[in-house]
Amino acid sequence: MRIKNMFKREPQIILNIDGMRTANTPFYKWNDIVNERTIREGAGKYAMYYLCYNHPNGSAKFHLNDLEVSFMQLQKLLRVYRGRNSVFKLDTK
């Protein structure tokens, strides 16, 4: 499955102020997503990085090693978009 994903031209992860979608999951709004995080399994050259989160239909674990965005960049983007969504909700009340 990883090889098949490498040849796809469409975005593998979409993050925005409204929510998140990966190539393996449909779009979920931030209020439906909990415990989003990036994790590392293994060490050294065998380390594997994943985006993990829980959603209404279960949980997702998306492999990150083959993406152009780094593990640290994605962690920052998760905080930014989750934060923007929270601020946006406060402004619209």
Secondary structure, DSSP 8 states (H G I E B T S, - for coil): -HHHHHT--S-SEEE-SSEEEETTEEEEEGGG-EEEEEEEES-GGG-EEEEEEEETTEEEEEE-TTSSS-HHHHHHHHHHHHHHHHHHHHHH-
